[in-house]
Amino acid sequence: MDFSIYGIVVRGKGYGRKLGFPTVNLDADAKDIPVGVYAGKGIINRKIYRAAIIISEGKSEAHLLGYRGDAYGKEVTLKLKKFLREYKNFNSEKELIDQIVKDIKKC
């Protein structure tokens, strides 16, 4: 598997930040990529970060491990390397956070 997504970082709903896992939300077309959670790489400011990447209905976002700073308006490339799991909804924020921690460990 080797999908790449290129786009400009736009404002999302801030839910990832609220949970402690800020994400870059891309203004990019990801409809040709199967919905799910992936391990991969994120490239911003010519630096490469390990990334947990979420592809959901028409949206693409990623938590870039170790990235600190304001990414709004910046160009980002996401390279999906490994499918981790299906995208799903959780019954509580605690369940979601626990799963995010597991996903990040796999990245």
C-alpha positions as CSV (number, residue, x, y, z in Angstrom):
1,M,0.0,0.0,0.0
2,D,1.3,3.4,-0.9
3,F,-1.2,6.2,-0.9
4,S,-0.2,9.9,-0.7
5,I,-2.4,12.9,0.1
6,Y,-1.3,16.5,-0.4
7,G,-3.2,19.5,0.9
8,I,-3.4,22.7,2.8
9,V,-4.1,22.5,6.6
10,V,-7.5,24.0,7.4
11,R,-9.4,24.4,10.7
12,G,-11.2,21.4,12.0
13,K,-13.6,21.2,14.9
14,G,-10.7,21.0,17.4
15,Y,-11.8,17.7,18.8
16,G,-8.4,16.0,18.5
17,R,-6.8,18.9,20.4
18,K,-9.5,18.6,23.1
19,L,-8.6,14.9,23.5
20,G,-4.9,15.7,23.7
21,F,-4.1,14.5,20.2
22,P,-4.1,17.6,17.9
23,T,-4.5,16.9,14.2
24,V,-3.8,18.6,10.9
25,N,-6.9,18.6,8.8
26,L,-6.3,18.7,5.1
27,D,-8.3,20.4,2.4
28,A,-7.7,17.5,0.1
29,D,-9.6,14.9,-1.8
30,A,-9.3,11.5,-0.1
31,K,-12.3,9.7,-1.6
32,D,-10.2,7.2,-3.5
33,I,-8.6,6.0,-0.3
34,P,-10.4,3.4,1.8
35,V,-11.9,4.7,5.0
36,G,-9.8,3.8,8.1
37,V,-6.9,4.5,10.4
38,Y,-3.4,4.2,9.0
39,A,0.2,4.5,10.1
40,G,2.4,6.7,7.9
41,K,4.4,9.8,7.6
42,G,3.5,13.4,7.5
43,I,5.7,16.0,5.8
44,I,5.4,19.7,6.9
45,N,8.1,22.4,6.5
46,R,10.3,19.8,4.8
47,K,10.4,17.7,8.0
48,I,9.1,14.2,8.3
49,Y,7.0,13.0,11.2
50,R,5.6,9.6,12.0
51,A,1.8,10.0,11.8
52,A,-1.5,8.4,12.8
53,I,-3.7,9.2,9.8
54,I,-7.5,9.1,9.8
55,I,-9.4,8.8,6.5
56,S,-13.2,9.2,7.0
57,E,-16.0,10.2,4.7
58,G,-14.3,12.8,2.5
59,K,-11.9,13.9,5.2
60,S,-8.3,13.4,5.9
61,E,-6.5,14.3,9.1
62,A,-3.4,13.2,10.9
63,H,-1.7,13.4,14.3
64,L,2.0,14.2,13.6
65,L,4.0,12.7,16.4
66,G,6.4,15.3,17.8
67,Y,5.1,18.2,15.7
68,R,4.6,21.4,17.7
69,G,3.4,24.6,16.1
70,D,0.7,26.3,14.1
71,A,0.1,24.3,10.9
72,Y,-2.9,26.3,9.6
73,G,-2.4,27.3,6.0
74,K,0.7,25.2,5.5
75,E,1.2,22.5,2.9
76,V,1.3,18.9,4.2
77,T,1.9,15.6,2.5
78,L,0.6,12.4,4.1
79,K,2.0,9.1,3.1
80,L,-0.1,6.1,4.2
81,K,2.1,3.1,4.8
82,K,0.1,0.6,6.8
83,F,-3.7,0.0,7.4
84,L,-4.2,-0.3,11.2
85,R,-8.0,-0.6,11.5
86,E,-11.5,0.2,10.3
87,Y,-12.8,3.7,11.2
88,K,-15.5,3.4,13.8
89,N,-17.4,5.5,16.4
90,F,-16.9,4.9,20.1
91,N,-19.3,4.8,23.0
92,S,-17.2,7.2,25.2
93,E,-14.3,9.6,25.0
94,K,-12.3,7.3,27.3
95,E,-12.7,4.4,24.8
96,L,-11.7,6.7,21.9
97,I,-8.6,8.0,23.8
98,D,-7.6,4.4,24.8
99,Q,-7.8,3.4,21.1
100,I,-5.9,6.4,19.9
101,V,-3.1,5.6,22.3
102,K,-3.0,2.0,20.9
103,D,-3.0,3.4,17.3
104,I,-0.1,5.8,18.0
105,K,2.0,3.0,19.6
106,K,1.6,1.1,16.2
107,C,2.9,4.1,14.3
